[in-house]
Amino acid sequence: MNLDKLMKTPKGYLLAILIGLTLVASLRPQDHIGLLNAGIAVITALAIDGIVAKLYKNKKKFSDGGMITALIIANVLSNTTPWYIIVATTAVALLSKHIIKSGRKPIFNPAAFGLLFAIYIFSTGQSWWGSLALLPTWLILIMIVPGIFISIKVNKFPQVASFLGMYFVLMLIMAVFHLGLPYDTPADALRIPFVNSAIYLAFFMLTDPPTTPSTYPKQIVFGSLVAIVGSIIFANYGGLAYLLIGLLAGNLVNFTFMRARQKKMSEVVIEH
């Protein structure tokens, strides 16, 4: 696929949005190194997908999906993350896409898988700086407006809306009744940077077509499930991994139901 054709596809739009967010987020002098980290992640992703393409004799030379995964990883990891951990995190994310799959589709969101791996193996800091959390509050619109656009383009808006609606309602209820931890409280989840992180995940990770359902009713269930699991994790453990755990749990449930449906359909075919 040439660049002109790519930029007219949903993947092309998402890639352009993520590049734009990375550039805006790096306007802070402290975040200039974020561009370097993004470059390291992108080179790693292109190299891995290039090797896999050669092994499988795939004619596609440019890995747009690999670039998207790499930019998300770079946007989430702290700018102080050593380069070799960025390489390792990106490598794990891309390899999960090629190894943990059903047919040609990955089971888990690659970026979320790699980032959660990095938290538990490398104890990485995750600032979600690409969500513009460290910039003036009004700049969140630069993320929200393109986010709505891309969620509509990939036909995932009900999924995004159900996630954000359930997430904020649950956090509000827990905050009102003083549930959760004495630190990283549900009330904190309604403030920056937690809000930015949730919105970033909703628009740019939750909308991944291969790892999420296609029909609207299932999307609503999926988005709500991710929010419920994530909120429960947050209430008990705090931190930022709860968003990733919620998404990966949703991916697993989606895969389980998809496999069950395929099995049922195959049994019907055999009976006939």
Secondary structure by P-SEA (a helix, b strand, c coil): ccaaaaaacaaaaaaaaaaaaaaaaaccccccaaaaaaaaaaaaaaaaaaaaaaaacccccccaaaaaaaaaaaacccccccaaaaaaaaaaaaaaaaccccccccccaaaaaaaaaaaaacccccccccccccccccaaaaaaaaaaaaaaaaccaaaaaaaaaaaaaaaaaaaaaccccccccaaaaaccaaaaaaaaaacccccccccccccaaaaaaaaaaaaaaaaaaaacccccaaaaaaaaaaaaaaaaaaaaaaaaaaaaaaac
